[in-house]
Amino acid sequence: MKSPVNVKDRVMDISVNLARVANWAADSYEQKEKLINFFLEQTEGYIKEVRQSKVSEDFEPVLAKFIREFKRLKSAKIQKNKNDWAEKAMTWGNILTHTAKLA
C-alpha cells in the first residue's frame, strides 16, 4: 500500500525541480533538454499527487495559480526565450518554497 503524500514535502520537491530546470534552461538548454523534460514530467506527477491530497484553504489559491502557470510553462517553447522561461520557473520555485508551510 502506498503511503500518504506529505503535501509540504511534495511542494518542496516541485520547488527544487523548478529551480533545477530553470538553471538548466538558462545555462545549458541544448545539453540538458532531455533532463529538463524528465524533471518537468516528474513535476507534473508531483502536482497530481498534491491535487489529490488535502491542502489548506490558505494554500489553495497559490496552488491553483501555480497549476495554471505550470501548464503554460510546460507547453512553452523554451528555446525561443530561455531566460524569460527560466525566470518564470525560478520565480514559481521561490514562491512555492516560501508558501509550502501553508500547504
C-alpha positions as CSV (number, residue, x, y, z in Angstrom):
1,M,0.0,0.0,0.0
2,K,1.3,3.4,-0.9
3,S,1.9,5.8,2.0
4,P,0.1,9.1,2.0
5,V,1.8,12.1,0.4
6,N,3.3,14.7,2.7
7,V,2.0,17.7,0.9
8,K,4.6,20.2,2.2
9,D,7.4,17.9,1.2
10,R,5.9,17.3,-2.2
11,V,5.5,21.1,-2.7
12,M,9.2,21.4,-1.8
13,D,10.1,18.7,-4.4
14,I,8.2,20.7,-7.0
15,S,10.1,23.8,-6.0
16,V,13.5,22.1,-6.2
17,N,12.6,20.7,-9.6
18,L,11.6,24.2,-10.9
19,A,14.9,25.6,-9.7
20,R,16.9,22.8,-11.4
21,V,15.1,23.2,-14.8
22,A,15.3,27.0,-14.6
23,N,19.1,26.9,-14.2
24,W,19.5,24.3,-16.9
25,A,17.2,26.1,-19.3
26,A,19.1,29.4,-18.9
27,D,22.6,28.0,-18.9
28,S,22.7,24.8,-21.0
29,Y,19.3,24.1,-22.6
30,E,20.7,22.3,-25.6
31,Q,22.8,19.9,-23.5
32,K,20.1,19.4,-20.8
33,E,16.9,19.3,-22.9
34,K,16.2,15.6,-22.1
35,L,16.8,16.1,-18.4
36,I,14.6,19.2,-18.4
37,N,11.8,17.3,-20.0
38,F,12.3,14.4,-17.5
39,F,12.0,16.8,-14.5
40,L,9.0,18.6,-16.0
41,E,7.2,15.2,-16.3
42,Q,8.2,14.3,-12.7
43,T,7.0,17.6,-11.5
44,E,3.7,17.1,-13.3
45,G,3.3,13.8,-11.4
46,Y,4.1,15.6,-8.1
47,I,1.4,18.2,-8.9
48,K,-1.1,15.4,-9.5
49,E,-0.2,13.9,-6.1
50,V,-0.7,17.3,-4.4
51,R,-4.0,17.9,-6.2
52,Q,-5.3,14.5,-4.9
53,S,-4.3,15.5,-1.3
54,K,-6.0,17.8,1.2
55,V,-4.4,21.3,1.1
56,S,-5.1,24.2,3.3
57,E,-7.5,26.9,2.3
58,D,-4.6,29.4,2.5
59,F,-2.5,27.4,0.1
60,E,-5.3,26.6,-2.4
61,P,-5.2,29.9,-4.4
62,V,-1.4,29.6,-4.7
63,L,-1.7,26.1,-5.9
64,A,-4.4,26.9,-8.4
65,K,-2.4,29.8,-9.9
66,F,0.7,27.7,-10.0
67,I,-1.0,24.9,-11.8
68,R,-2.2,27.3,-14.5
69,E,1.2,28.8,-14.9
70,F,2.9,25.4,-14.9
71,K,0.7,24.3,-17.8
72,R,1.9,27.4,-19.7
73,L,5.5,26.8,-18.9
74,K,5.3,23.2,-19.9
75,S,3.8,23.9,-23.2
76,A,6.0,26.9,-24.0
77,K,8.9,26.6,-26.4
78,I,11.9,27.1,-24.0
79,Q,14.5,27.6,-26.7
80,K,12.6,30.7,-28.1
81,N,13.3,32.7,-24.9
82,K,15.3,30.7,-22.4
83,N,15.9,33.4,-19.9
84,D,12.3,34.5,-19.7
85,W,11.1,30.9,-19.3
86,A,13.8,30.2,-16.7
87,E,12.9,33.4,-14.8
88,K,9.2,32.3,-14.6
89,A,10.2,28.8,-13.5
90,M,12.6,30.1,-10.8
91,T,10.0,32.6,-9.6
92,W,7.5,29.9,-9.1
93,G,10.1,27.7,-7.4
94,N,10.7,30.6,-4.9
95,I,7.0,31.2,-4.4
96,L,6.4,27.6,-3.6
97,T,9.4,27.4,-1.3
98,H,8.0,30.3,0.8
99,T,4.4,29.1,0.8
100,A,5.0,25.3,1.3
101,K,4.4,25.8,5.1
102,L,0.8,26.9,4.3
103,A,0.1,23.7,2.3
